[in-house]
Amino acid sequence: MGVPEHITVEITQSITIDQAWHYNIVPIAVSNETLEFFTSKENSDVSKDELRMLFGKEVVFHFIERDELNTLLSRYYRKGKQHTS
């Protein structure tokens, strides 16, 4: 799966800025049963079980390069900026 040009606000608002940076994840798809995230191979120790419990959904990881992940985190989850509902 390639890195998308744009991730919708609905998808980015499925997690908080703190969660995105703490777990080094960026959501790319959300359904009633599943959350799909980009993360990097260096971050493969993040527990799917922990995220499953946190969000109450199945979790799927798609691995991308660390610099691509950092670009997405900086673009969609700028520190100091809060999502509005």
N, CA, C and O atoms as CSV, one atom per row, in Angstrom:
chain,resi,resn,atom,element,x,y,z
A,1,MET,N,N,0.843,-1.175,0.000
A,1,MET,CA,C,0.000,0.000,0.000
A,1,MET,C,C,0.884,1.232,0.000
A,1,MET,O,O,1.762,1.369,0.852
A,2,GLY,N,N,0.661,2.119,-0.938
A,2,GLY,CA,C,1.438,3.345,-1.017
A,2,GLY,C,C,0.907,4.406,-0.068
A,2,GLY,O,O,-0.219,4.313,0.422
A,3,VAL,N,N,1.725,5.404,0.183
A,3,VAL,CA,C,1.330,6.508,1.049
A,3,VAL,C,C,0.374,7.410,0.282
A,3,VAL,O,O,0.701,7.866,-0.814
A,4,PRO,N,N,-0.814,7.675,0.847
A,4,PRO,CA,C,-1.798,8.485,0.130
A,4,PRO,C,C,-1.403,9.964,0.080
A,4,PRO,O,O,-0.666,10.452,0.937
A,5,GLU,N,N,-1.900,10.653,-0.923
A,5,GLU,CA,C,-1.678,12.094,-1.040
A,5,GLU,C,C,-2.426,12.847,0.053
A,5,GLU,O,O,-1.965,13.882,0.535
A,6,HIS,N,N,-3.604,12.309,0.444
A,6,HIS,CA,C,-4.439,12.989,1.422
A,6,HIS,C,C,-5.160,11.963,2.287
A,6,HIS,O,O,-5.612,10.931,1.791
A,7,ILE,N,N,-5.264,12.249,3.562
A,7,ILE,CA,C,-6.038,11.440,4.495
A,7,ILE,C,C,-7.159,12.339,5.007
A,7,ILE,O,O,-6.906,13.463,5.441
A,8,THR,N,N,-8.386,11.853,4.959
A,8,THR,CA,C,-9.529,12.692,5.305
A,8,THR,C,C,-9.522,13.088,6.782
A,8,THR,O,O,-8.939,12.406,7.625
A,9,VAL,N,N,-10.181,14.201,7.064
A,9,VAL,CA,C,-10.299,14.695,8.436
A,9,VAL,C,C,-11.013,13.656,9.296
A,9,VAL,O,O,-10.632,13.443,10.447
A,10,GLU,N,N,-12.025,13.021,8.762
A,10,GLU,CA,C,-12.755,11.996,9.518
A,10,GLU,C,C,-11.805,10.900,10.005
A,10,GLU,O,O,-11.906,10.447,11.145
A,11,ILE,N,N,-10.898,10.484,9.148
A,11,ILE,CA,C,-9.948,9.437,9.526
A,11,ILE,C,C,-8.915,9.963,10.515
A,11,ILE,O,O,-8.619,9.297,11.506
A,12,THR,N,N,-8.361,11.148,10.263
A,12,THR,CA,C,-7.335,11.668,11.174
A,12,THR,C,C,-7.902,11.945,12.556
A,12,THR,O,O,-7.177,11.857,13.546
A,13,GLN,N,N,-9.174,12.275,12.640
A,13,GLN,CA,C,-9.777,12.557,13.941
A,13,GLN,C,C,-10.143,11.296,14.713
A,13,GLN,O,O,-10.680,11.384,15.818
A,14,SER,N,N,-9.862,10.128,14.149
A,14,SER,CA,C,-10.164,8.881,14.859
A,14,SER,C,C,-9.184,8.616,16.004
A,14,SER,O,O,-9.442,7.767,16.857
A,15,ILE,N,N,-8.050,9.347,16.024
A,15,ILE,CA,C,-7.101,9.261,17.140
A,15,ILE,C,C,-6.652,10.671,17.493
A,15,ILE,O,O,-6.802,11.603,16.703
A,16,THR,N,N,-6.100,10.811,18.686
A,16,THR,CA,C,-5.624,12.125,19.128
A,16,THR,C,C,-4.179,12.364,18.664
A,16,THR,O,O,-3.482,11.444,18.237
A,17,ILE,N,N,-3.769,13.596,18.760
A,17,ILE,CA,C,-2.382,13.952,18.454
A,17,ILE,C,C,-1.435,13.178,19.363
A,17,ILE,O,O,-0.424,12.644,18.906
A,18,ASP,N,N,-1.761,13.120,20.640
A,18,ASP,CA,C,-0.902,12.407,21.590
A,18,ASP,C,C,-0.796,10.927,21.251
A,18,ASP,O,O,0.290,10.354,21.330
A,19,GLN,N,N,-1.911,10.297,20.875
A,19,GLN,CA,C,-1.881,8.878,20.505
A,19,GLN,C,C,-1.034,8.664,19.255
A,19,GLN,O,O,-0.255,7.713,19.187
A,20,ALA,N,N,-1.182,9.542,18.270
A,20,ALA,CA,C,-0.415,9.403,17.027
A,20,ALA,C,C,1.084,9.413,17.307
A,20,ALA,O,O,1.816,8.557,16.809
A,21,TRP,N,N,1.539,10.375,18.099
A,21,TRP,CA,C,2.974,10.495,18.385
A,21,TRP,C,C,3.459,9.442,19.377
A,21,TRP,O,O,4.570,8.931,19.239
A,22,HIS,N,N,2.646,9.117,20.365
A,22,HIS,CA,C,3.058,8.122,21.357
A,22,HIS,C,C,3.263,6.751,20.713
A,22,HIS,O,O,4.256,6.074,20.978
A,23,TYR,N,N,2.326,6.355,19.877
A,23,TYR,CA,C,2.394,5.031,19.248
A,23,TYR,C,C,3.062,5.060,17.866
A,23,TYR,O,O,3.290,4.009,17.265
A,24,ASN,N,N,3.377,6.266,17.362
A,24,ASN,CA,C,3.953,6.413,16.014
A,24,ASN,C,C,3.079,5.715,14.979
A,24,ASN,O,O,3.527,4.836,14.242
A,25,ILE,N,N,1.818,6.138,14.950
A,25,ILE,CA,C,0.841,5.574,14.019
A,25,ILE,C,C,0.070,6.703,13.347
A,25,ILE,O,O,-0.118,7.777,13.920
A,26,VAL,N,N,-0.371,6.439,12.122
A,26,VAL,CA,C,-1.244,7.350,11.389
A,26,VAL,C,C,-2.369,6.506,10.811
A,26,VAL,O,O,-2.109,5.572,10.053
A,27,PRO,N,N,-3.622,6.820,11.159
A,27,PRO,CA,C,-4.722,6.021,10.639
A,27,PRO,C,C,-4.934,6.274,9.148
A,27,PRO,O,O,-4.784,7.397,8.667
A,28,ILE,N,N,-5.284,5.209,8.429
A,28,ILE,CA,C,-5.533,5.351,6.996
A,28,ILE,C,C,-6.887,4.813,6.589
A,28,ILE,O,O,-7.373,5.117,5.500
A,29,ALA,N,N,-7.509,4.009,7.459
A,29,ALA,CA,C,-8.848,3.497,7.165
A,29,ALA,C,C,-9.537,3.174,8.478
A,29,ALA,O,O,-8.926,2.660,9.414
A,30,VAL,N,N,-10.829,3.490,8.525
A,30,VAL,CA,C,-11.621,3.255,9.721
A,30,VAL,C,C,-12.935,2.618,9.300
A,30,VAL,O,O,-13.599,3.083,8.373
A,31,SER,N,N,-13.303,1.542,9.997
A,31,SER,CA,C,-14.623,0.947,9.803
A,31,SER,C,C,-15.190,0.649,11.181
A,31,SER,O,O,-14.541,0.914,12.193
A,32,ASN,N,N,-16.383,0.108,11.225
A,32,ASN,CA,C,-16.987,-0.218,12.516
A,32,ASN,C,C,-16.168,-1.240,13.282
A,32,ASN,O,O,-16.165,-1.231,14.513
A,33,GLU,N,N,-15.469,-2.128,12.571
A,33,GLU,CA,C,-14.735,-3.220,13.208
A,33,GLU,C,C,-13.227,-3.063,13.204
A,33,GLU,O,O,-12.545,-3.709,13.999
A,34,THR,N,N,-12.682,-2.216,12.325
A,34,THR,CA,C,-11.234,-2.204,12.100
A,34,THR,C,C,-10.676,-0.790,11.998
A,34,THR,O,O,-11.316,0.117,11.467
A,35,LEU,N,N,-9.460,-0.630,12.526
A,35,LEU,CA,C,-8.651,0.564,12.292
A,35,LEU,C,C,-7.374,0.110,11.598
A,35,LEU,O,O,-6.713,-0.825,12.050
A,36,GLU,N,N,-7.031,0.775,10.498
A,36,GLU,CA,C,-5.780,0.473,9.795
A,36,GLU,C,C,-4.844,1.661,9.961
A,36,GLU,O,O,-5.240,2.818,9.816
A,37,PHE,N,N,-3.593,1.342,10.269
A,37,PHE,CA,C,-2.604,2.382,10.542
A,37,PHE,C,C,-1.351,2.189,9.701
A,37,PHE,O,O,-0.953,1.067,9.388
A,38,PHE,N,N,-0.733,3.329,9.341
A,38,PHE,CA,C,0.646,3.311,8.902
A,38,PHE,C,C,1.514,3.360,10.143
A,38,PHE,O,O,1.195,4.060,11.104
A,39,THR,N,N,2.601,2.623,10.124
A,39,THR,CA,C,3.651,2.705,11.126
A,39,THR,C,C,4.943,2.277,10.438
A,39,THR,O,O,4.921,1.846,9.285
A,40,SER,N,N,6.050,2.391,11.128
A,40,SER,CA,C,7.317,1.986,10.504
A,40,SER,C,C,7.761,0.639,11.059
A,40,SER,O,O,7.332,0.228,12.138
A,41,LYS,N,N,8.619,-0.038,10.318
A,41,LYS,CA,C,9.151,-1.330,10.769
A,41,LYS,C,C,9.899,-1.183,12.085
A,41,LYS,O,O,9.900,-2.098,12.909
A,42,GLU,N,N,10.541,-0.023,12.285
A,42,GLU,CA,C,11.251,0.226,13.534
A,42,GLU,C,C,10.291,0.291,14.719
A,42,GLU,O,O,10.704,0.178,15.873
A,43,ASN,N,N,9.031,0.472,14.426
A,43,ASN,CA,C,8.004,0.611,15.459
A,43,ASN,C,C,7.190,-0.674,15.610
A,43,ASN,O,O,6.095,-0.650,16.172
A,44,SER,N,N,7.712,-1.782,15.119
A,44,SER,CA,C,6.940,-3.025,15.092
A,44,SER,C,C,6.671,-3.606,16.470
A,44,SER,O,O,5.903,-4.559,16.603
A,45,ASP,N,N,7.301,-3.038,17.503
A,45,ASP,CA,C,7.047,-3.540,18.850
A,45,ASP,C,C,5.775,-2.958,19.472
A,45,ASP,O,O,5.380,-3.357,20.567
A,46,VAL,N,N,5.133,-2.011,18.773
A,46,VAL,CA,C,3.861,-1.487,19.266
A,46,VAL,C,C,2.871,-2.641,19.330
A,46,VAL,O,O,2.729,-3.414,18.382
A,47,SER,N,N,2.207,-2.740,20.441
A,47,SER,CA,C,1.310,-3.866,20.682
A,47,SER,C,C,-0.048,-3.660,20.018
A,47,SER,O,O,-0.784,-2.730,20.351
A,48,LYS,N,N,-0.366,-4.540,19.077
A,48,LYS,CA,C,-1.698,-4.501,18.483
A,48,LYS,C,C,-2.750,-4.760,19.548
A,48,LYS,O,O,-3.847,-4.203,19.497
A,49,ASP,N,N,-2.410,-5.613,20.522
A,49,ASP,CA,C,-3.359,-5.910,21.600
A,49,ASP,C,C,-3.686,-4.654,22.401
A,49,ASP,O,O,-4.843,-4.410,22.742
A,50,GLU,N,N,-2.655,-3.857,22.699
A,50,GLU,CA,C,-2.878,-2.618,23.447
A,50,GLU,C,C,-3.768,-1.667,22.660
A,50,GLU,O,O,-4.694,-1.072,23.211
A,51,LEU,N,N,-3.483,-1.527,21.367
A,51,LEU,CA,C,-4.296,-0.646,20.529
A,51,LEU,C,C,-5.708,-1.196,20.365
A,51,LEU,O,O,-6.674,-0.432,20.342
A,52,ARG,N,N,-5.830,-2.495,20.253
A,52,ARG,CA,C,-7.149,-3.133,20.137
A,52,ARG,C,C,-7.987,-2.819,21.381
A,52,ARG,O,O,-9.172,-2.503,21.276
A,53,MET,N,N,-7.370,-2.907,22.541
A,53,MET,CA,C,-8.081,-2.596,23.788
A,53,MET,C,C,-8.408,-1.102,23.877
A,53,MET,O,O,-9.494,-0.731,24.320
A,54,LEU,N,N,-7.484,-0.259,23.462
A,54,LEU,CA,C,-7.665,1.184,23.528
A,54,LEU,C,C,-8.818,1.654,22.646
A,54,LEU,O,O,-9.640,2.471,23.062
A,55,PHE,N,N,-8.867,1.124,21.415
A,55,PHE,CA,C,-9.856,1.602,20.450
A,55,PHE,C,C,-11.091,0.710,20.330
A,55,PHE,O,O,-12.098,1.121,19.753
A,56,GLY,N,N,-11.021,-0.506,20.870
A,56,GLY,CA,C,-12.162,-1.408,20.792
A,56,GLY,C,C,-12.424,-1.937,19.399
A,56,GLY,O,O,-13.556,-2.284,19.061
A,57,LYS,N,N,-11.363,-2.000,18.578
A,57,LYS,CA,C,-11.474,-2.471,17.198
A,57,LYS,C,C,-10.254,-3.314,16.854
A,57,LYS,O,O,-9.219,-3.243,17.517
A,58,GLU,N,N,-10.399,-4.109,15.809
A,58,GLU,CA,C,-9.243,-4.833,15.285
A,58,GLU,C,C,-8.260,-3.818,14.711
A,58,GLU,O,O,-8.663,-2.752,14.245
A,59,VAL,N,N,-6.986,-4.148,14.744
A,59,VAL,CA,C,-5.933,-3.236,14.288
A,59,VAL,C,C,-5.111,-3.917,13.205
A,59,VAL,O,O,-4.691,-5.065,13.351
A,60,VAL,N,N,-4.891,-3.188,12.116
A,60,VAL,CA,C,-4.059,-3.674,11.010
A,60,VAL,C,C,-2.954,-2.649,10.790
A,60,VAL,O,O,-3.222,-1.450,10.706
A,61,PHE,N,N,-1.707,-3.120,10.696
A,61,PHE,CA,C,-0.572,-2.249,10.415
A,61,PHE,C,C,-0.148,-2.374,8.964
A,61,PHE,O,O,-0.137,-3.468,8.399
A,62,HIS,N,N,0.204,-1.232,8.364
A,62,HIS,CA,C,0.845,-1.170,7.053
A,62,HIS,C,C,2.177,-0.464,7.290
A,62,HIS,O,O,2.211,0.680,7.741
A,63,PHE,N,N,3.257,-1.146,6.987
A,63,PHE,CA,C,4.585,-0.598,7.281
A,63,PHE,C,C,5.090,0.279,6.144
A,63,PHE,O,O,5.035,-0.090,4.971
A,64,ILE,N,N,5.587,1.461,6.532
A,64,ILE,CA,C,6.187,2.403,5.594
A,64,ILE,C,C,7.531,2.837,6.162
A,64,ILE,O,O,7.853,2.542,7.313
A,65,GLU,N,N,8.308,3.537,5.351
A,65,GLU,CA,C,9.612,4.029,5.794
A,65,GLU,C,C,9.429,5.058,6.907
A,65,GLU,O,O,8.446,5.799,6.937
A,66,ARG,N,N,10.401,5.083,7.821
A,66,ARG,CA,C,10.336,5.979,8.967
A,66,ARG,C,C,10.183,7.440,8.553
A,66,ARG,O,O,9.404,8.171,9.164
A,67,ASP,N,N,10.911,7.876,7.530
A,67,ASP,CA,C,10.809,9.282,7.111
A,67,ASP,C,C,9.432,9.596,6.535
A,67,ASP,O,O,8.931,10.707,6.705
A,68,GLU,N,N,8.814,8.626,5.851
A,68,GLU,CA,C,7.455,8.827,5.350
A,68,GLU,C,C,6.465,8.959,6.516
A,68,GLU,O,O,5.566,9.800,6.487
A,69,LEU,N,N,6.643,8.121,7.533
A,69,LEU,CA,C,5.782,8.191,8.705
A,69,LEU,C,C,5.939,9.535,9.402
A,69,LEU,O,O,4.944,10.160,9.769
A,70,ASN,N,N,7.162,9.981,9.586
A,70,ASN,CA,C,7.397,11.279,10.227
A,70,ASN,C,C,6.758,12.418,9.442
A,70,ASN,O,O,6.229,13.361,10.031
A,71,THR,N,N,6.807,12.334,8.112
A,71,THR,CA,C,6.171,13.349,7.273
A,71,THR,C,C,4.666,13.377,7.521
A,71,THR,O,O,4.073,14.445,7.669
A,72,LEU,N,N,4.048,12.184,7.566
A,72,LEU,CA,C,2.602,12.114,7.813
A,72,LEU,C,C,2.249,12.601,9.217
A,72,LEU,O,O,1.276,13.334,9.390
A,73,LEU,N,N,3.031,12.202,10.219
A,73,LEU,CA,C,2.775,12.675,11.578
A,73,LEU,C,C,2.855,14.199,11.642
A,73,LEU,O,O,1.999,14.840,12.253
A,74,SER,N,N,3.863,14.774,11.024
A,74,SER,CA,C,4.025,16.227,11.037
A,74,SER,C,C,2.910,16.934,10.269
A,74,SER,O,O,2.483,18.022,10.656
A,75,ARG,N,N,2.442,16.325,9.193
A,75,ARG,CA,C,1.395,16.930,8.370
A,75,ARG,C,C,0.035,16.891,9.069
A,75,ARG,O,O,-0.686,17.889,9.071
A,76,TYR,N,N,-0.319,15.761,9.654
A,76,TYR,CA,C,-1.672,15.581,10.187
A,76,TYR,C,C,-1.784,15.719,11.697
A,76,TYR,O,O,-2.887,15.896,12.215
A,77,TYR,N,N,-0.677,15.644,12.409
A,77,TYR,CA,C,-0.708,15.679,13.867
A,77,TYR,C,C,0.351,16.622,14.403
A,77,TYR,O,O,1.220,16.212,15.173
A,78,ARG,N,N,0.284,17.883,14.001
A,78,ARG,CA,C,1.251,18.866,14.469
A,78,ARG,C,C,1.109,19.061,15.966
A,78,ARG,O,O,0.016,19.300,16.479
A,79,LYS,N,N,2.217,18.957,16.647
A,79,LYS,CA,C,2.200,19.138,18.098
A,79,LYS,C,C,1.820,20.567,18.418
A,79,LYS,O,O,2.236,21.508,17.743
A,80,GLY,N,N,1.006,20.713,19.481
A,80,GLY,CA,C,0.535,22.038,19.873
A,80,GLY,C,C,-0.773,22.420,19.201
A,80,GLY,O,O,-1.357,23.451,19.536
A,81,LYS,N,N,-1.247,21.608,18.255
A,81,LYS,CA,C,-2.504,21.875,17.569
A,81,LYS,C,C,-3.495,20.797,17.983
A,81,LYS,O,O,-3.168,19.611,17.959
A,82,GLN,N,N,-4.697,21.199,18.362
A,82,GLN,CA,C,-5.721,20.250,18.769
A,82,GLN,C,C,-6.751,20.090,17.665
A,82,GLN,O,O,-7.090,21.052,16.976
A,83,HIS,N,N,-7.253,18.854,17.499
A,83,HIS,CA,C,-8.342,18.606,16.561
A,83,HIS,C,C,-9.605,19.258,17.108
A,83,HIS,O,O,-9.811,19.311,18.320
A,84,THR,N,N,-10.440,19.748,16.216
A,84,THR,CA,C,-11.748,20.234,16.622
A,84,THR,C,C,-12.802,19.309,16.066
A,84,THR,O,O,-12.657,18.765,14.971
A,85,SER,N,N,-13.850,19.135,16.817
A,85,SER,CA,C,-14.916,18.219,16.373
A,85,SER,C,C,-15.927,18.918,15.526
A,85,SER,O,O,-16.887,18.295,15.071
